[in-house]
Amino acid sequence: MNALRPLLVAALAGAVAAGAVPLAHAAFVDPATASVTFSTGSLSAPSGLTVQKRCTLGALGVVLGAALDLSWTPSSTTWASGQWVIVTDDGGSEIANQSLSPTANSTTVDLPLVSGGTYTSAVRATYGGWSSAPATATTTGC
């Protein structure tokens, strides 16, 4: 038997055994803050969005003026810092984008002077970079 063979086998066995043992994952706990907890919050969405369209028609049904009157119940989240109102047309183009106070419950949006079309209105509560789910409503134009 080769004199180096037991040493080589022992070295390989030690390397394999060391490699076969997974490294431990360490976790450190600071006893002074071990009882600290945190939670997440969410902004509740505004509710009850209703839309009334106002159309001023001229001779032969030509639209002379059009607007949407929106009203809703603001978010019940007391720490909301504002609200966003966005109105888009049926092609997805933005018609209006308004920033309102957190307690606002209505606004008016002027529409383009074209007949027909579908408009989607959305109101979201905001806080910093956060926003709630939207309250939405869809209506047709004049």
N, C-alpha and C positions, 0 to 999 in steps of 0.2 A: 504494500500500500504506500502510496506517495505520502511523504511527511507533511506536505503543504495542504493536502486534501482536507483534513479535518478543520484547519484554519479557514480555508476558503468556504467550506460548507457552513461553518459557524458564522462567518462574516456575511454570507448571502442570507442565511436564515435570520440573522439580526436585522439586515436591511429590509428583508421582506416583512418581517414582523413589525418593524418600525413603520414601514410604509402602509401596512395593512390596518394599522390603528388610525382611525380618523382623528384629525386635529379637533380638540375641544373648542367649543364656542364659549367665549367668556361673556359674562353679563355682570355689569357693575351696578350696584345699588348704593345710593347715598342715603344713609339712614336718616339724615335730617330732612330729606324730601320724599322719602318713601311713601308717605301718606298723601302726597299731592295728587289730585285728580283734575281732569279737565273734561269738558264736553263740547260738543259742536251744536250749532244752532242752525236754523233755516228761516228764511223769510217766508212768511205766509203770503200767498198771492192775493191781490185785490179780487173782489168778487162782484157778481151781478152786473157786469158791463152791459149797458144798453146803448144803442145807437139810433138816433133819429136823423134822417136826412132832411135838409131844407133845400128846395129847388125854386129858383126864380126863372120862369120861362117867358120868353118873348113871343113875337109873332111866329107862326109856323112851328112852334115847339122848340125854338132855339134856346139853349141854356144860357141865361144871362148871369147867373150866379148859383153856386152850389156849396153846401157846407154839411158837415156831420157834427151833430151835437152828441158828445159822449158823456155818460154818467156812470158811476160805479161806487162801490163801497171800498174805501182804502184798506190796505193790509192791516191786520190786527197786530202785527209785530210792532211793539212800541219803540224799538230801536232802529226802525227803518229811517233812512235819512232823505229819501226822495222817491219819486216815481218817474218812469219813462212811458211815454205814449208814442207808439209807432203805428202809422197807417200805411199800408202798402196796397198797390193795385193788383189786379189779377195776373199781371206779368211779373210780380215780385218787386217792382220799382217802389222806392220809398216816396210817399206823398207828404208825410209829416213826421217829424221827430221832435218831441217836446219833453223838456225836463220840468217836472212839477214838484211842489212841496209834498211831504209825506202825508199830509192831511187833505190834499186836493181831492175833490170827488167829481169834477166835471171839467170839460174843456170843449172848445170848438175848433174844428179843423176845416179850412177852406179846401175845396176840391178843384181840380182842373176843370175848365169850362168845356167839357165834352159830355156827350150823352152816353148813358149806359155804363158798362163796366161793373166790376165787383171789387169791393174794398174790404180789407181785413184790418180791424183795429185791435191792438194789443196794449195792455197796461201791465207794467211790472213794478213791484216795489224794489227799491235799491238800497244798498248800504255799501259804501266804498266801491269795490269792484264786484260785489255780489249782486245778483238779481234773482227775484223769485220767478216761479213759473208764471206765465202770463194769463190774464183774464182776456179772452178773445171774443170777438163778435164780427160777423160778416154781413155786409149789406150791399145792395146794388146802387149804382149811381142814378142820376136823374134820367 
